[in-house]
Amino acid sequence: MTYETITKTIDAMHRAFESENWEGVIEACNEIIAQDPLHDKIYSRRGRAHAELANYAQAADDFTMALKHEADNPQLYTNRALAYFYLQNMEASISDFTAAIKLAPDDAESYYMRGCIYLNGEDIERAIEDFSKCVLIDPQHARAYGNRGNCYDVLGQYDKAIEDFDKAIEADPNDLGAYFNRGNEYSNLNQYERAIEDYDKALELEPMEENALRNRANAFEKSGLYEKAVQDCTELIRMESAHSPFAYQLRAECYEKLGKPDLAEADRSNADESALLALELQQQMAMDEELLNHLSSMGASLNVVREIDHGFICPSDQLNGFIAELEKLAFTIDPVGEPDEEDDTVWIDCHEQAAPNEMRERTVQLVRLAFKFGAQYDGWGTVAK
């Protein structure tokens, strides 16, 4: 590759970067590195592109190469720390955020991210230290106030938590999480009227926020506002929320108190069935996270469309109706074999073109759909390429 050709390729890389054509960035960087492995800043650009495509293992490798040339660049440590974070390598992520902080001690975001890792690892005291340092540098950092409030919640220091959620809301009046969490603290203090006000605000910001609906229903019930609690529970059930088992059970209790025993009994029965669906959803979503982490560690892009395979076990008498619903989702259905002689079920293989990162929402959709037909979703898979 001549100097003129390299220059053109670098220009193409810059244009791709500016237009956020991340695959184009990677292609151009590959060409440059093949001819000039030590070219300045190419690894950092390719690392950024890999990170944008959720190729975190490749991103971490590129930032490591970049750091060989720019060992005093705090942004490279931050970028690699984020890649390690998404790869669930929290020890390495903390180490890199610490290195970034040493080079740029006024970087509020590095303190914030390291604090989040400490919080998730239940190292509460260190998390509080980092969030406190973050807001000292940036007094308007709403998320840091919010997460420090979460730390105080873990410690049972509800008044301190409320003070931090107040500051988070002051910094960002549209901080849904701060309203929700402050509502929880008021509930912990049995101040249900104030809790309901905060849940109202959270639902004003996001009308379909299931957690706020659940907790507001509970606050209504604790306040003796049974009809309003029933309304929120009914909405959760209509949404087929993960909180549906709770909603059926709480609605049953409200119906009892409203003198409607028949409705209460029906809801208790529905609560048991809904709990089975919630358990299946939880199990499948845990499997999703394992598979997504595995794909990322193998170098597969999580944001690029590819063939995704899905499997189901379906009662033979529900087969036609279930396949019709899958076809509405634009799935390609493989030929179905004969029913199993023991339980009269059939195995269904189907495929779609989608990105792995879309599978979290798809799993929820497919588990619920299968449940309606008495079928079972067996999960999804794809080739790690």
VOTORMAR-416386 format. One line per 10 residues: number of its first residue (from 0); for each residue x, y, z of C-alpha. Coordinates in Angstrom, 2 decimals. Each point is the difference from the previous one (the first is absolute). Example, Ala and Ser with C-alpha at 12.3 -4.5 7.8 and 13.67 -1.06 7.14 Angstrom:
<recs>
0) 12.30:-4.50:7.80; 1.37:3.44:-0.66
</recs>
This chain:
<recs>
0) 0.00:0.00:0.00; 1.54:3.31:-1.12; 0.08:3.16:2.10; -2.76:1.43:-2.19; -2.13:-3.12:0.46; 0.49:0.05:3.79; -0.99:3.67:0.05; -3.19:-0.76:-1.91; -0.79:-2.89:2.34; 0.56:2.22:3.03
10) -2.34:2.59:-1.51; -2.59:-2.75:-0.58; 0.41:-1.11:3.60; -0.59:3.54:1.27; -3.11:0.40:-2.16; -1.34:-3.32:1.25; 0.74:1.03:3.58; -1.77:3.34:-0.36; -3.07:-1.70:-1.52; 0.10:-2.73:2.66
20) 0.45:-2.70:-2.63; 1.78:-2.24:2.48; 0.42:-2.97:-2.33; 1.57:2.36:-2.54; 2.37:1.28:2.69; 1.11:-3.54:0.83; 0.52:-0.89:-3.67; 2.11:3.10:-0.63; 2.02:-0.50:3.20; 0.70:-3.61:-0.95
30) 1.44:1.15:-3.34; 2.19:2.62:1.65; 1.28:-2.34:2.72; 0.84:-2.68:-2.58; 2.50:2.43:-1.56; 0.97:2.12:3.00; -0.59:-1.83:3.32; 1.40:2.93:2.03; -2.12:2.70:-1.61; -1.01:2.63:2.56
40) -3.50:-0.22:1.56; -1.29:-2.67:-2.39; -0.43:-2.57:2.77; -1.94:2.45:2.17; -2.32:0.79:-2.92; -0.56:-3.67:-0.79; -0.54:-0.70:3.68; -2.67:2.68:0.16; -1.73:-1.52:-3.04; 0.09:-3.49:1.52
50) -1.44:1.37:3.24; -2.84:1.72:-1.89; -0.81:-3.36:-1.61; 0.14:-1.74:3.41; 3.13:-1.94:-1.04; 1.45:0.59:3.45; 2.75:-2.63:-0.09; 1.47:1.48:-3.20; -0.49:3.50:1.39; 2.00:-0.86:3.12
60) 2.79:-1.50:-2.11; 0.17:3.12:-2.18; 0.08:2.37:2.96; 2.82:-2.11:1.45; 1.95:0.45:-3.23; -0.75:3.72:0.00; 1.28:0.32:3.57; 3.39:-1.33:-1.11; 0.34:3.21:-1.99; -1.89:2.36:2.33
70) 0.52:-1.31:3.53; -0.87:3.38:1.53; -3.39:0.34:-1.75; -2.74:-0.22:2.67; -2.77:-0.34:-2.62; 1.51:-3.25:-1.25; -0.07:-1.43:3.52; -3.62:1.12:0.35; -0.92:-1.58:-3.32; 1.66:-3.28:0.88
80) -1.59:0.09:3.45; -3.43:0.23:-1.62; 0.81:-2.91:-2.32; 1.06:-2.10:2.99; -3.17:1.08:1.81; -2.18:-1.38:-2.79; 2.10:-3.17:-0.05; -0.81:-0.40:3.71; 3.70:0.28:0.90; -0.59:2.36:2.91
90) 3.46:-0.31:1.55; 1.66:1.13:-3.24; -2.61:2.73:-0.45; 0.66:1.41:3.48; 3.75:-0.09:-0.66; -0.37:2.00:-3.22; -2.38:2.57:1.51; 2.53:0.41:2.82; 2.78:0.57:-2.55; -2.17:2.56:-1.82
100) -0.70:1.82:3.27; 3.73:0.21:0.81; 0.63:1.62:-3.39; -3.13:2.19:0.11; -1.00:0.50:3.65; -2.79:2.43:-0.94; -1.82:-2.51:-2.23; -3.37:-0.31:1.76; -1.25:-2.75:-2.34; 2.81:-2.41:0.89
110) -0.83:0.37:3.68; -3.66:-0.54:-0.84; 0.60:-3.18:-2.01; 2.39:-1.45:2.57; -2.59:0.78:2.67; -2.63:-1.90:-2.00; 2.23:-3.07:-0.09; 0.59:0.23:3.74; -3.75:0.36:0.55; -0.78:-3.05:-2.14
120) 2.68:-1.91:1.90; -1.57:1.11:3.30; 3.12:1.89:1.06; -2.26:2.77:1.25; 2.52:2.14:1.87; 2.31:0.26:-3.01; -2.97:0.72:-2.24; -1.06:2.88:2.24; 3.55:1.39:-0.07; 0.06:-0.01:-3.80
130) -3.47:1.48:-0.45; 0.87:2.67:2.56; 3.17:0.86:-1.91; -2.00:0.10:-3.23; -2.54:2.53:1.27; 2.77:2.07:1.59; 1.51:0.37:-3.49; -3.37:0.27:-1.75; -2.75:1.24:2.36; -2.62:-0.53:-2.75
140) 0.72:-3.72:-0.51; -3.52:-1.33:0.62; 0.89:-3.66:-0.47; 2.72:0.17:2.64; -2.43:1.45:2.53; -2.49:-2.68:-0.96; 2.43:-2.86:0.42; 1.37:1.40:3.26; -3.63:0.06:1.11; -0.22:-3.68:-0.95
150) 3.05:-0.66:2.18; -1.65:1.66:2.98; -3.12:-2.07:-0.70; 2.07:-3.19:0.26; 1.32:1.26:3.35; -3.55:0.73:1.18; 0.75:3.71:0.25; -3.25:1.06:-1.66; 0.13:3.68:0.97; 3.46:0.37:-1.58
160) -1.24:-1.84:-3.07; -2.91:2.43:-0.34; 2.39:2.97:0.26; 2.03:-1.39:-2.91; -3.07:-0.73:-2.11; -1.10:3.60:0.68; 3.35:1.18:-1.40; -0.28:-2.31:-2.99; -3.42:1.44:-0.84; 1.27:3.54:0.49
170) 2.81:-0.74:-2.47; -2.34:-1.78:-2.43; -3.74:0.59:0.48; -0.73:-2.82:-2.46; 2.00:-2.64:1.87; -2.57:-2.79:0.08; 2.20:-2.27:2.13; 0.40:2.63:2.68; -3.76:0.48:0.36; -0.53:-3.76:0.09
180) 2.74:-0.61:2.55; -1.07:2.92:2.19; -3.51:-1.46:-0.06; 1.45:-3.27:1.25; 1.72:1.78:2.89; -3.23:1.72:1.00; -1.68:-3.41:-0.10; 2.75:-1.38:2.25; -0.86:2.81:2.43; -3.76:-0.76:-0.33
190) -0.56:3.42:-1.58; -2.27:-1.42:-2.69; -1.59:3.26:-1.13; 3.39:1.45:-0.89; 1.03:-3.30:-1.56; -3.07:0.04:-2.23; 0.82:3.54:-1.13; 3.44:-1.15:-1.12; -1.34:-3.09:-1.76; -2.53:2.28:-1.74
200) 2.87:2.14:-1.28; 1.96:-3.04:-1.15; -3.04:-1.24:-1.91; -0.55:3.45:-1.48; 3.53:-0.25:-1.43; -0.45:-3.62:-1.10; -3.64:-1.21:0.01; 0.96:-3.66:-0.56; 2.56:-0.18:2.82; -0.92:-3.33:1.56
210) 1.99:0.36:3.22; -1.66:3.34:0.77; -3.44:-1.50:-0.66; 0.73:-2.93:2.29; 1.27:2.15:2.85; -2.79:2.55:-0.37; -2.55:-2.83:0.16; 1.64:-1.18:3.21; -0.03:3.54:1.45; -3.69:0.38:-0.91
220) -0.78:-3.27:1.77; 1.96:1.04:3.11; -1.94:3.29:-0.01; -3.36:-1.78:-0.21; -0.61:1.24:-3.55; -1.02:-3.43:-1.22; -1.80:1.03:-3.19; 3.06:1.92:-1.20; 2.22:-2.94:0.88; -2.27:-2.25:-2.07
230) 0.34:2.38:-2.97; 3.80:-0.14:0.09; 0.01:-3.78:0.43; -2.39:-0.37:-2.93; 2.31:2.09:-2.18; 3.01:-2.16:0.95; -1.96:-3.13:-0.90; -1.13:1.52:-3.30; 3.63:0.77:-0.82; 0.98:-3.61:0.75
240) 2.60:1.49:2.31; 2.66:-1.97:1.82; -1.87:1.26:3.06; -3.25:-1.71:-1.01; 0.22:-2.66:2.77; 0.34:2.78:2.57; -2.83:1.92:-1.68; -2.39:-2.95:0.11; 0.82:-0.66:3.65; -0.33:3.64:1.08
250) -3.19:0.42:-2.00; -1.40:-3.10:1.71; 0.74:1.56:3.40; -1.71:3.25:-1.08; -3.04:-1.87:-1.29; -0.30:-1.75:3.38; 0.04:3.34:1.78; -2.54:1.37:-2.48; -2.34:-2.93:0.74; 0.50:-1.81:-3.33
260) 1.11:-3.52:1.03; -0.74:-1.67:-3.37; 2.29:2.41:-1.85; 2.63:-0.48:2.69; -0.06:-3.78:-0.39; 0.32:0.25:-3.80; 3.02:2.29:0.38; 1.75:-2.37:2.40; -0.31:-2.75:-2.59; 1.33:2.28:-2.73
270) 2.89:1.04:2.25; 1.30:-3.58:0.11; -0.07:-0.35:-3.79; 1.57:3.41:-0.51; 2.81:-0.87:2.40; 0.97:-2.91:-2.26; 0.24:2.39:-2.96; 2.09:2.46:2.03; 2.39:-2.78:1.04; 0.43:-1.14:-3.59
280) 0.67:3.58:-1.10; 2.62:0.42:2.71; 1.77:-3.21:-0.98; -0.01:0.78:-3.71; 1.26:3.55:0.52; 2.87:-1.29:2.15; 0.91:-2.38:-2.83; -0.15:2.95:-2.43; 2.59:1.94:1.99; 2.32:-3.01:0.13
290) -0.27:-0.49:-3.76; 0.50:3.69:-0.78; 3.09:0.13:2.22; 1.34:-3.15:-1.67; -0.55:1.41:-3.49; 1.73:3.23:0.96; 2.98:-1.87:1.48; 0.25:-1.99:-3.26; 0.23:3.24:-1.96; -3.52:-0.07:-1.48
300) -1.64:3.37:-0.59; -3.19:0.32:2.04; -1.47:2.84:-2.08; 0.43:-1.49:-3.47; -2.94:-1.84:-1.58; 0.54:-3.73:-0.46; -2.08:-3.20:-0.08; -1.51:-0.81:3.38; -1.45:-3.45:0.65; -2.92:-0.61:2.41
310) -1.43:-3.24:1.35; -3.37:-0.92:1.53; -1.75:-3.06:1.37; -3.71:0.24:-0.87; -3.05:-2.19:0.69; -1.06:-1.50:-3.33; -3.59:1.22:0.36; 1.28:3.62:0.25; 2.50:-0.29:-2.84; -1.90:1.77:-2.79
320) -1.00:2.98:2.12; 3.46:0.38:1.46; 1.75:-0.18:-3.38; -2.42:2.61:-1.35; 1.11:2.38:2.77; 3.69:-0.69:-0.72; -0.56:0.75:-3.68; -1.50:3.36:0.96; 3.40:0.76:1.57; 1.64:-0.67:-3.41
330) 1.74:-3.16:1.19; 1.08:-2.68:-2.47; -1.42:-3.31:1.26; 1.81:-3.28:-0.66; -2.08:-3.08:-0.94; -1.57:-1.47:3.14; 0.45:-3.68:0.81; -2.41:-2.50:1.48; -1.32:0.46:3.57; 1.84:-1.67:2.85
340) -1.80:-3.22:0.89; 0.33:0.49:3.76; -1.31:3.55:0.50; -1.48:0.87:-3.44; 2.24:3.06:-0.47; 1.92:1.17:-3.05; 3.33:1.78:-0.34; -0.01:3.26:-1.96; 3.14:1.58:-1.47; -0.29:3.50:-1.43
350) 2.36:2.79:-1.05; 0.15:3.77:-0.38; 2.48:2.67:-1.01; 0.78:2.14:3.05; 2.81:1.31:2.20; 0.85:-1.93:3.18; -0.57:3.13:2.11; -3.66:-0.11:-1.08; -0.50:-3.40:1.63; -0.73:1.28:3.51
360) -3.28:1.50:-1.14; -0.63:-2.86:-2.41; 0.34:-2.55:2.79; -2.68:1.73:2.07; -2.29:0.07:-3.02; 0.55:-3.66:-0.90; -0.30:-1.40:3.53; -3.34:1.77:0.41; -1.20:-1.13:-3.42; 0.96:-3.63:0.64
370) -1.70:0.08:3.41; -3.32:0.95:-1.60; 0.08:-3.13:-2.15; 1.22:-2.34:2.72; 3.35:-0.14:-1.81; 3.51:0.46:1.36; 2.69:2.28:-1.40; 3.36:-1.79:-0.11; 2.09:3.09:-0.64; 2.01:1.40:-2.90
380) 3.41:-0.52:-1.50; 2.29:1.19:-2.77; 3.39:-0.72:-1.49; 2.81:2.00:1.67; 1.48:1.64:-3.07
</recs>
